Structure formats: C-alpha cells, structure tokens
Amino acid sequence: MAETPSFRDRLRQVPTVDAVFPYFDTDAAPPEPIPLLIEWIDAAIDGGVLQPLAMTLATSTNDGQPAARTLILKDVADGALWFASLNSGPKGHELAENPRAALVFYWREQGRQVRVVGRVAEGPRDVSEQDFLQRKPGPRARAIAGRQSEAVEDMDAHLKPALETLDRDPDFVPDAWVAYRLDPDSVEFWQAERERDQVRLRYRRTGDGWSRDILWA
C-alpha cells in the first residue's frame, strides 16, 4: 500500500512557476518607481487580472502587534498611493499609533508582486468626502454605523438608522471617514519568470531622488 504523502510533501509538489509571464527588462525601468507602478497596474487591468486593485495593507501598533488586511487602491497621485477607511476602526487606531505601513499587490495571472513601504498620513477632507460619496449606499450605511470589526448581534438594527440618515441627507459623510495617502520610501517590483525564476528590482528613496538595486531572488 502506497504511503500517503504528508501535507508538507503535497505543498512542495505544487509548481511555483508554471506559465509564461511578461519579461521584466530592469534596464528599461524608469528612474522613479511610481511610473512603473502605474504601468503594472494598467497592465493588470488591461490583462484581465482578477481584482487588480486589491492590495494587502500591513500595520502595527507601537508595541509591535501586527495586522494585515486586503483593501482597494483608490488612486495613485502626488507620488502617493491612496486608500480609504474609518479612522475609528482598528487600522485607523494602528496608523495613529504608528504611521509606518506596508502595501503588497499580487497579480497571480501575470506572476507579479509589488511591495511598498512608507509613511501614512490623512489626506485633505475634500478628498475623503469625495471618496465616500462615490461609494454605494450599502457600504456608506455600514461606514456610518461605525462598528468596523466589532462583534454585532443584530446588524439590521444598526444599519436602519444609518440608512435613514442617508435618506435625509444623501451627501452626509461621517467625520471618521478618511482618505489616507502612503508616501513610499521603498518600492520593490517582483516578476516571476520561467527562465530566470524571479527578478526583483527595488527602489529606495534617497533625499529628493531614488536609488535602484537588483536583488538576489
């Protein structure tokens, strides 16, 4: 009787690179990371990548307690990456304690990953309001209810007054809704390739400019 492979053995048998991915010409990369990031996001959108704007945001408290969650990129503008959330929720509290954070994009269909590390700050109030009003009524009502990540027994009881608020004032925006900007200090582009296994290009901020390094895989 054949021995059943362990779960570890099963994981190791899964191929890591089993497709033809884009070639990453690092010599042709721009001197700054944001144009390349926009190029890769455009390629993910045009290439039909599932959820191309999804990214993982990693934060931590002052005492080093980490947390991570997936959210949606809202914009890339003014040299920063933008996302939005309630500042009254866990991520808002963590960013208030420790404004250093990391973002990770992973586009499986193209074998690409981008890691961004930098400092997070609240954006202008008008940007936060514009972002909130572009959301659908359901997500707006849940944000107005303001119980992000808390246990709840009767969600409808909390959503009803929030929906009533929107009925009375369709332009209502809660004070706790914030558009955050992450200004990168480090951006790493990772490309899986069958021939070269993987290629890593890292940008690091140096004063008013950027340095570039090819990293060992």
Sequence and secondary structure as in RCSB ss.txt:
>XXXX:A:sequence
MAETPSFRDRLRQVPTVDAVFPYFDTDAAPPEPIPLLIEWIDAAIDGGVLQPLAMTLATSTNDGQPAARTLILKD
VADGALWFASLNSGPKGHELAENPRAALVFYWREQGRQVRVVGRVAEGPRDVSEQDFLQRKPGPRARAIAGRQSE
AVEDMDAHLKPALETLDRDPDFVPDAWVAYRLDPDSVEFWQAERERDQVRLRYRRTGDGWSRDILWA
>XXXX:A:secstr
      HHHHHHTS S  S      GGG  SSHHHHHHHHHHHHHHTT SSTTEEEEEEE TT  EEEEEEE  E
EETTEEEEEEETTSHHHHHHHH  EEEEEEEEGGGTEEEEEEEEEEE  HHHHHHHHHTS HHHHHHHHHT TT 
  S HHHHHHHHHHHHHH TT   TTEEEEEEEEEEEEEEEEETTTEEEEEEEEEETTEEEEEEE  
